[in-house]
Amino acid sequence: MKKSAIRRSYKNLASVCVGWFLLVVSFGSLQGIVSSINHEDGLGFFSMACFYAGAIVCPFAATIFRRWNTKPVLCVLTLAQIPLVLSYAIPRLYTVLPMAFIGGIAQSVAFSLTGAYLVWVSVILNNAKGTTTSRYLSMAFGIYYMSVSFAPAIGGICSTFILSMKFEQKYHRYLNCTNSLKSVIDENITLPNISIGCGPDFCPFEQADVSQFETTDIVRYCLLGFYSLCMVAATVVFSFGMEDKPSTCQETNQIKHQLKLQDNPNEKYRMTAVLRSTIYVMKQRRFLIVAPLVFYNGFQWAFAVGDIMKAFGGCVFGAEKVGTFIATYHFATCLSSVCSGLAEPRTGRKVLFMFALMGELFPSYVEPAMAVYLMFRSFGHITGFGYAHFLCMNTKIYATGGFCLVASGFVAVFHQKPSLQIENLNTVKA
């Protein structure tokens, strides 16, 4: 019986990782390249800001998780992101921004469901093997993050290949980012001349000379078609690979909420209960002290995949080389995930992944905790992508570095306060 439970748990973990691998191959590559291929008027930046604005609704993910089974909801949410990919075929503000908002809602809910699902898998493994939950919690999230970190690297390589198949290179001079007047620079201008203003001197809102790469329509359609097929494949993996919300999971939820729901069993389905649980998580000191790092996680991600890929990649070398930058960056993050997972049993830290830490800090409120984590990280994404079009690169470098120091200081305090790292069950209330 235990062997069967272990085998099914590893199968569920593998299905989640493979499905998200395919999903992130698509979206992870898209958000790294969209700021370059949709430079005009900052459409690429603003679409990503709208995407993560939609992610703010993720506190309601707990309601969906409790009302319906995880697998069908995850499949529907994956398919709901395809319209966003297709909207970039003919990029317009009135089509891209609404689709980005809807896609953000879908992915944030899917991400929250996945976090709760991985926590459940780690609990099953713990019960089957009789070891500590934190060990398998770190293992599950380590494998998951390794797959989603490695996925954009593969996506970047594929994007580079597609963009290099057939392209038309034009360098444009913009009087400003809202002026549609363009003039083609002569082909004999050398790279040092056209790359003036790139890198740390890149100012998208006032740059007079911006080297820009334009893809042909056929290349754009091939690229977006590849991303869409990856999302369809992810849906197939979720459908046939994941185990659909077993009865043991329902029993676990009943035990978690037994005290607060014994008078009214239907209370757990009410939106007010979800809001109370969400507010409860946000009020706890153990969350507030790590909240700056959660915000910085989204802020730094927007800086990396938006500003750096555009200012140091597309601006200097052309959009067809951005995929190489994406691949290199995510190979490094994948290596970091592997090293963090291996270091966990040797450092004395219970968990080294922020997403897993939320499940460890709030074991009785897993779904709301994951949702609050995603909401605060989305605030960081919105800030990072939203202001990217209005500040110069050197200013953004100092802002990102400064906020990193502030967030690190809060985390240092967190690790020095063991009382903040344990949920006091005597004070749990909705």
C-alpha positions as CSV (number, residue, x, y, z in Angstrom):
1,M,0.0,0.0,0.0
2,K,2.8,2.4,0.9
3,K,4.7,1.5,-2.3
4,S,1.6,2.3,-4.3
5,A,1.2,5.6,-2.6
6,I,4.8,6.5,-3.2
7,R,4.6,5.5,-6.8
8,R,1.5,7.5,-7.4
9,S,3.0,10.5,-5.6
10,Y,6.1,10.5,-7.8
11,K,3.9,10.1,-10.9
12,N,1.9,13.1,-9.9
13,L,5.1,15.1,-9.2
14,A,6.5,14.1,-12.6
15,S,3.3,15.1,-14.4
16,V,3.2,18.5,-12.7
17,C,6.8,19.2,-13.5
18,V,6.6,18.1,-17.2
19,G,3.3,20.0,-17.7
20,W,4.8,23.2,-16.2
21,F,8.0,22.6,-18.1
22,L,6.0,22.8,-21.4
23,L,4.0,25.8,-20.2
24,V,7.0,27.7,-19.1
25,V,8.9,26.9,-22.3
26,S,6.1,28.9,-23.9
27,F,5.4,31.8,-21.5
28,G,8.9,32.0,-20.1
29,S,10.4,32.6,-23.5
30,L,7.5,34.9,-24.6
31,Q,7.9,37.4,-21.7
32,G,11.7,37.6,-22.2
33,I,11.3,38.4,-25.9
34,V,8.1,40.4,-26.0
35,S,9.7,43.7,-24.9
36,S,12.0,43.6,-27.9
37,I,9.6,42.5,-30.7
38,N,6.9,44.9,-29.4
39,H,9.1,47.9,-28.5
40,E,6.7,50.5,-30.0
41,D,5.1,52.7,-27.3
42,G,6.3,50.2,-24.6
43,L,3.6,47.7,-25.6
44,G,5.7,44.7,-24.5
45,F,6.3,46.2,-21.0
46,F,2.7,47.3,-20.5
47,S,1.3,44.0,-21.6
48,M,3.4,42.2,-19.0
49,A,2.3,44.7,-16.4
50,C,-1.4,44.0,-17.3
51,F,-0.6,40.3,-17.1
52,Y,0.6,40.5,-13.5
53,A,-2.2,42.9,-12.7
54,G,-4.6,40.1,-13.5
55,A,-2.6,37.9,-11.1
56,I,-3.7,40.0,-8.2
57,V,-7.0,38.1,-8.1
58,C,-5.1,35.0,-7.0
59,P,-6.5,35.1,-3.4
60,F,-9.7,33.6,-4.8
61,A,-7.8,30.6,-6.1
62,A,-8.5,28.9,-2.8
63,T,-12.2,29.0,-3.5
64,I,-11.7,27.3,-6.9
65,F,-9.4,24.7,-5.4
66,R,-12.1,23.7,-2.8
67,R,-15.1,23.8,-5.2
68,W,-13.6,21.8,-8.1
69,N,-11.0,19.2,-8.7
70,T,-7.5,20.4,-9.4
71,K,-6.8,18.6,-12.7
72,P,-9.7,19.9,-14.8
73,V,-9.3,23.4,-13.5
74,L,-5.6,23.3,-14.2
75,C,-6.2,22.1,-17.8
76,V,-8.8,24.9,-18.5
77,L,-6.5,27.6,-17.0
78,T,-3.6,26.4,-19.2
79,L,-5.8,26.6,-22.4
80,A,-7.0,30.1,-21.3
81,Q,-3.5,31.5,-21.8
82,I,-3.3,30.6,-25.5
83,P,-5.4,33.7,-26.6
84,L,-2.7,35.9,-25.0
85,V,0.0,34.2,-27.1
86,L,-2.1,34.6,-30.3
87,S,-2.9,38.3,-29.6
88,Y,0.8,39.1,-30.3
89,A,0.3,38.0,-33.9
90,I,-1.2,41.4,-34.6
91,P,-0.2,43.5,-31.5
92,R,-2.6,46.3,-30.7
93,L,-3.2,47.8,-27.3
94,Y,-7.0,47.0,-27.4
95,T,-6.3,43.3,-28.0
96,V,-3.1,42.6,-26.2
97,L,-3.8,44.3,-22.9
98,P,-7.2,42.6,-22.2
99,M,-5.8,39.2,-23.2
100,A,-2.8,39.8,-20.9
101,F,-5.1,40.6,-18.0
102,I,-7.1,37.4,-18.6
103,G,-3.9,35.3,-19.0
104,G,-2.6,36.7,-15.7
105,I,-5.7,35.6,-13.9
106,A,-5.4,32.1,-15.4
107,Q,-1.7,31.6,-14.7
108,S,-1.8,32.9,-11.1
109,V,-4.7,30.6,-10.2
110,A,-2.9,27.7,-11.9
111,F,0.3,28.5,-10.0
112,S,-1.5,28.7,-6.7
113,L,-3.2,25.4,-7.3
114,T,0.1,23.8,-8.2
115,G,1.7,25.0,-5.0
116,A,-1.1,23.5,-2.9
117,Y,-0.9,20.3,-5.0
118,L,2.9,20.0,-4.3
119,V,2.4,20.4,-0.6
120,W,-0.2,17.6,-0.7
121,V,2.3,15.4,-2.6
122,S,5.0,16.0,0.0
123,V,2.5,15.1,2.8
124,I,1.6,11.8,1.1
125,L,5.3,11.0,0.7
126,N,6.0,11.9,4.4
127,N,3.2,9.6,5.6
128,A,4.3,6.7,3.4
129,K,8.0,7.0,4.4
130,G,7.6,8.2,8.0
131,T,10.0,11.2,7.7
132,T,9.7,14.9,8.1
133,T,7.4,16.9,5.8
134,S,9.9,19.6,5.3
135,R,12.4,17.2,3.6
136,Y,9.9,16.1,1.0
137,L,8.5,19.6,0.7
138,S,11.9,20.9,-0.2
139,M,12.5,17.9,-2.6
140,A,9.1,18.5,-4.4
141,F,9.6,22.2,-4.8
142,G,13.3,21.7,-5.7
143,I,12.4,19.3,-8.6
144,Y,9.5,21.6,-9.6
145,Y,11.7,24.7,-9.7
146,M,14.5,22.9,-11.5
147,S,12.0,22.0,-14.3
148,V,10.5,25.5,-14.6
149,S,14.0,27.1,-14.4
150,F,15.3,24.9,-17.1
151,A,12.3,25.3,-19.4
152,P,12.9,28.9,-20.5
153,A,16.5,28.0,-21.4
154,I,15.1,25.4,-23.8
155,G,12.5,27.9,-24.9
156,G,15.2,30.5,-25.5
157,I,17.2,28.1,-27.7
158,C,14.0,27.2,-29.7
159,S,13.1,30.9,-30.1
160,T,16.6,31.8,-31.3
161,F,16.3,29.0,-33.9
162,I,12.9,30.2,-35.1
163,L,13.9,33.8,-35.3
164,S,17.0,33.0,-37.2
165,M,15.3,31.0,-39.9
166,K,14.1,33.9,-41.9
167,F,14.2,37.5,-40.9
168,E,14.4,41.0,-42.2
169,Q,16.7,43.4,-40.3
170,K,15.9,47.0,-40.1
171,Y,17.4,49.7,-37.8
172,H,15.0,52.5,-36.9
173,R,15.5,55.9,-35.5
174,Y,12.7,57.0,-33.2
175,L,12.2,60.7,-32.3
176,N,10.6,59.4,-29.2
177,C,8.7,56.2,-28.1
178,T,5.3,57.7,-28.9
179,N,6.2,59.1,-32.3
180,S,5.4,56.7,-35.2
181,L,7.8,58.5,-37.6
182,K,10.6,56.1,-38.5
183,S,13.5,56.5,-40.9
184,V,15.6,53.5,-42.0
185,I,19.4,53.9,-41.4
186,D,21.7,53.1,-44.2
187,E,23.0,49.5,-44.1
188,N,26.7,50.5,-44.0
189,I,26.4,52.0,-40.5
190,T,28.6,49.9,-38.1
191,L,27.4,48.3,-34.9
192,P,29.1,50.7,-32.5
193,N,27.3,53.6,-34.1
194,I,23.8,52.0,-33.9
195,S,24.3,50.6,-30.4
196,I,24.9,54.0,-28.8
197,G,22.4,54.3,-26.0
198,C,22.1,50.6,-25.4
199,G,23.2,48.8,-22.2
200,P,23.2,51.0,-19.0
201,D,22.6,54.1,-21.1
202,F,19.3,52.8,-22.5
203,C,16.5,55.3,-22.0
204,P,13.4,54.0,-23.9
205,F,11.3,57.2,-23.2
206,E,13.8,59.7,-24.6
207,Q,16.2,57.8,-26.8
208,A,16.8,59.5,-30.1
209,D,18.5,56.5,-31.8
210,V,17.4,53.0,-30.9
211,S,18.6,50.1,-32.9
212,Q,15.6,47.9,-33.3
213,F,15.0,44.5,-34.9
214,E,11.8,43.7,-36.7
215,T,10.7,40.1,-37.5
216,T,8.8,39.2,-40.6
217,D,5.1,38.2,-40.2
218,I,5.9,34.5,-41.1
219,V,8.6,34.3,-38.4
220,R,6.3,35.9,-35.8
221,Y,3.5,33.5,-36.6
222,C,5.9,30.5,-36.4
223,L,7.2,31.6,-33.0
224,L,3.7,32.2,-31.6
225,G,2.5,28.9,-33.1
226,F,5.3,27.1,-31.3
227,Y,4.4,28.7,-28.0
228,S,0.7,27.8,-28.5
229,L,1.5,24.1,-29.2
230,C,3.6,23.9,-26.0
231,M,0.6,25.0,-24.0
232,V,-1.6,22.5,-25.7
233,A,1.0,19.8,-24.9
234,A,1.0,20.9,-21.3
235,T,-2.7,20.5,-21.1
236,V,-2.4,16.9,-22.4
237,V,0.2,16.0,-19.8
238,F,-2.0,17.4,-17.0
239,S,-5.0,15.6,-18.3
240,F,-3.5,12.1,-18.6
241,G,-0.6,12.3,-16.0
242,M,-2.0,13.9,-12.9
243,E,-4.1,12.1,-10.3
244,D,-7.4,13.9,-9.8
245,K,-7.9,15.2,-6.3
246,P,-7.9,11.9,-4.3
247,S,-10.1,11.2,-1.4
248,T,-7.1,11.4,0.9
249,C,-6.7,15.0,-0.1
250,Q,-10.3,15.7,0.8
251,E,-9.8,14.0,4.2
252,T,-6.7,16.2,4.7
253,N,-8.8,19.4,4.0
254,Q,-11.5,18.2,6.4
255,I,-9.0,17.7,9.2
256,K,-7.4,21.1,8.5
257,H,-10.7,23.0,8.8
258,Q,-12.4,20.7,11.3
259,L,-12.3,23.2,14.2
260,K,-13.5,26.3,12.3
261,L,-16.1,24.5,10.1
262,Q,-17.7,22.0,12.5
263,D,-20.7,24.3,13.0
264,N,-21.2,25.1,9.3
265,P,-19.6,22.6,6.9
266,N,-20.4,24.8,3.9
267,E,-18.5,27.7,5.3
268,K,-15.3,26.7,3.6
269,Y,-17.0,27.3,0.2
270,R,-17.9,30.9,1.0
271,M,-16.0,33.8,-0.4
272,T,-16.0,35.5,3.0
273,A,-14.1,32.6,4.5
274,V,-11.5,32.9,1.7
275,L,-11.1,36.6,2.3
276,R,-10.8,36.1,6.1
277,S,-8.1,33.4,5.6
278,T,-6.3,35.7,3.1
279,I,-6.4,38.6,5.5
280,Y,-5.3,36.4,8.3
281,V,-2.2,35.3,6.4
282,M,-1.3,38.9,5.4
283,K,-1.6,40.1,9.1
284,Q,0.9,37.6,10.5
285,R,4.3,38.8,11.4
286,R,6.0,35.8,9.9
287,F,4.6,36.7,6.5
288,L,5.1,40.5,6.8
289,I,8.8,40.1,7.5
290,V,9.4,38.1,4.3
291,A,7.0,40.1,2.2
292,P,9.7,42.5,1.0
293,L,11.6,39.5,-0.4
294,V,8.5,38.2,-2.1
295,F,7.9,41.7,-3.6
296,Y,11.6,41.8,-4.7
297,N,11.3,38.4,-6.3
298,G,8.8,39.8,-8.8
299,F,10.5,43.2,-9.1
300,Q,13.9,41.6,-9.9
301,W,12.3,39.1,-12.4
302,A,10.7,42.0,-14.3
303,F,14.1,43.7,-14.4
304,A,15.9,40.6,-15.7
305,V,13.5,39.4,-18.4
306,G,12.3,42.9,-19.4
307,D,15.0,45.5,-19.1
308,I,18.1,43.4,-19.4
309,M,16.9,41.3,-22.3
310,K,15.9,44.5,-24.1
311,A,18.7,46.9,-23.2
312,F,21.6,44.5,-23.4
313,G,20.2,41.9,-25.8
314,G,17.7,43.2,-28.4
315,C,19.1,46.7,-28.5
316,V,22.7,45.7,-29.2
317,F,22.4,42.4,-31.1
318,G,18.9,42.3,-32.4
319,A,15.8,40.4,-31.3
320,E,17.0,37.1,-32.8
321,K,19.8,37.0,-30.2
322,V,17.5,37.6,-27.2
323,G,16.7,33.9,-27.1
324,T,20.4,33.2,-26.4
325,F,20.3,35.6,-23.4
326,I,17.1,34.0,-22.1
327,A,18.7,30.5,-22.4
328,T,21.9,31.6,-20.5
329,Y,20.0,33.3,-17.7
330,H,17.7,30.4,-17.1
331,F,20.5,27.8,-17.2
332,A,22.0,29.8,-14.3
333,T,18.7,29.8,-12.4
334,C,18.3,26.0,-13.0
335,L,21.8,25.4,-11.6
336,S,20.9,27.6,-8.6
337,S,17.8,25.5,-7.9
338,V,19.8,22.3,-8.0
339,C,22.4,23.7,-5.6
340,S,19.7,25.0,-3.3
341,G,18.0,21.6,-3.1
342,L,21.4,19.9,-2.4
343,A,22.3,22.4,0.2
344,E,19.1,22.2,2.2
345,P,20.1,19.2,4.4
346,R,23.6,20.6,5.0
347,T,22.7,24.2,6.0
348,G,20.2,23.6,8.8
349,R,17.6,25.6,6.9
350,K,14.2,23.9,6.8
351,V,13.4,25.2,3.3
352,L,15.4,27.3,0.8
353,F,12.6,28.1,-1.7
354,M,10.2,31.0,-1.1
355,F,7.2,29.1,-2.5
356,A,7.9,26.1,-0.2
357,L,8.5,28.4,2.7
358,M,4.9,29.7,2.5
359,G,3.6,26.1,2.8
360,E,5.9,25.6,5.8
361,L,4.9,28.8,7.6
362,F,1.2,28.3,7.1
363,P,0.5,24.5,7.0
364,S,-3.2,25.1,8.0
365,Y,-3.7,27.8,5.4
366,V,-1.8,26.4,2.4
367,E,-4.0,27.7,-0.4
368,P,-4.5,31.3,1.0
369,A,-0.7,31.4,1.8
370,M,0.2,30.5,-1.8
371,A,-2.3,33.0,-3.1
372,V,-1.0,35.8,-0.9
373,Y,2.6,35.0,-2.0
374,L,1.6,35.2,-5.7
375,M,-0.3,38.5,-5.0
376,F,2.7,40.2,-3.4
377,R,5.0,38.9,-6.1
378,S,2.6,40.2,-8.7
379,F,2.9,43.7,-7.1
380,G,6.6,43.4,-7.8
381,H,6.1,42.4,-11.4
382,I,3.6,45.2,-12.0
383,T,6.0,47.8,-10.5
384,G,9.0,46.4,-12.5
385,F,7.2,46.2,-15.8
386,G,5.1,49.3,-15.3
387,Y,7.9,51.8,-14.7
388,A,10.4,50.2,-17.1
389,H,9.3,52.4,-20.0
390,F,9.8,55.7,-18.1
391,L,13.2,55.4,-16.5
392,C,16.8,54.9,-17.8
393,M,18.6,51.7,-17.4
394,N,21.2,53.0,-15.0
395,T,18.5,54.3,-12.6
396,K,16.8,50.9,-12.6
397,I,20.0,49.2,-11.8
398,Y,20.5,51.2,-8.6
399,A,16.8,50.8,-7.7
400,T,16.9,47.1,-8.1
401,G,20.2,46.7,-6.1
402,G,18.9,49.0,-3.3
403,F,15.7,47.0,-2.9
404,C,17.7,43.8,-2.8
405,L,19.6,45.0,0.2
406,V,16.4,46.0,2.0
407,A,14.8,42.6,1.4
408,S,17.9,40.8,2.4
409,G,17.9,42.6,5.7
410,F,14.4,41.6,6.5
411,V,15.2,37.9,5.7
412,A,18.3,38.1,8.0
413,V,16.0,39.2,10.8
414,F,13.5,36.4,10.0
415,H,16.2,33.7,10.3
416,Q,17.3,35.1,13.7
417,K,13.7,34.9,15.1
418,P,12.7,31.2,15.4
419,S,9.3,32.2,16.9
420,L,8.4,33.7,13.5
421,Q,9.1,30.4,11.7
422,I,6.4,28.3,13.4
423,E,2.7,28.4,13.1
424,N,1.2,28.7,16.6
425,L,-1.9,26.5,16.3
426,N,-3.4,28.1,19.4
427,T,-3.7,31.4,17.6
428,V,-5.1,30.1,14.3
429,K,-8.4,31.8,13.5
430,A,-10.1,32.7,10.3
